[in-house]
Every structure is written in structure tokens, then in C-alpha cells.
């Protein structure tokens, strides 16, 4: 069973908050970005590697590769999974990745989305994915950074 500490949804994937705050609080030693586009983009990987803490390794896998190999992770790997959106998290869970908790961090405002929390904007598909994740037993929380309060989850479903 892989040692998944937390899964976070963040449009920006690895950046300052993830690198300096979340990784340290969690004690993660592996940042796993599960994202099909980034898995094939060495330039973006390079930028994220520069932001990542020196004490942690980084991996950039497609959603399918994450599903295929997460079970082979060493128990010594303290894994922090970072995804861009709830659709990718749902694919991971439905693919058998044992995700117990999802931190909803940053989902930027875009056309067709509505702002529901400090740094979270959703559309109907996002909400459907969150509902499905809950049905599958995944705990959801909205929290931008570790030292801010967890926001009320009911905001997602209004």
C-alpha cells in the first residue's frame, strides 16, 4: 500500500505554497504530479523542479502511469500527489489509487466557473466530480495553505 500523505488539487501544481508550506507540514519526500500534459513537457517540469524543496524528489507521471505504478511505491516514500483538477483525481481513484483525502487548494476562475471559496472556482462538472469522490469515500477539504482555516465544504455544492 503506497504511503500517500495527501492529494491536492492546484491549478499551478508545484509552486511556492506547495513547495515551502504543504510539503514541509506533511513531511513529504516525494512530490508526484499526476498530469498528462506536464508528463510530456520537460520545460514545465524544469520550472517545477526549481520550486520543489531540495529534500523531496519529484515525479511527473500521466494519470495512467500513476494508476499503473503507485502500488510499487516503497513504504519509505511519503507521497504528496498534486493534480490540476478534480477530474484527474477522480480518474486516479476510479483507477484504484488509494486516495483517502483531497485538499482543494487553487482552482482559478475561468469562463463558465463560479467562485465558491477564497481560491476555488468550479463549474458543474467539477461539482459532479467532487460528489462522486465523496460517494467513493474520499474526504474533501478546502484549504489554501496549512496555516489558514479549512473552509466550509458546503460552498462547493451551492
Secondary structure, 3 states (H helix, E strand, C coil): CCCEEEEEEECCCCCHHHHHHHHHHHCCCEEEEECHHHHCCHHHHHHHHHHCCCCCEEEEECHHHHHHHHHHCCCCCCEEEEECCHHHHHHHHHCCCCCCEEEEEEECCCCCCEEEECCEEECHHHHHHHHHHHHCCCEEEECCCCCCCCECHHHHHC
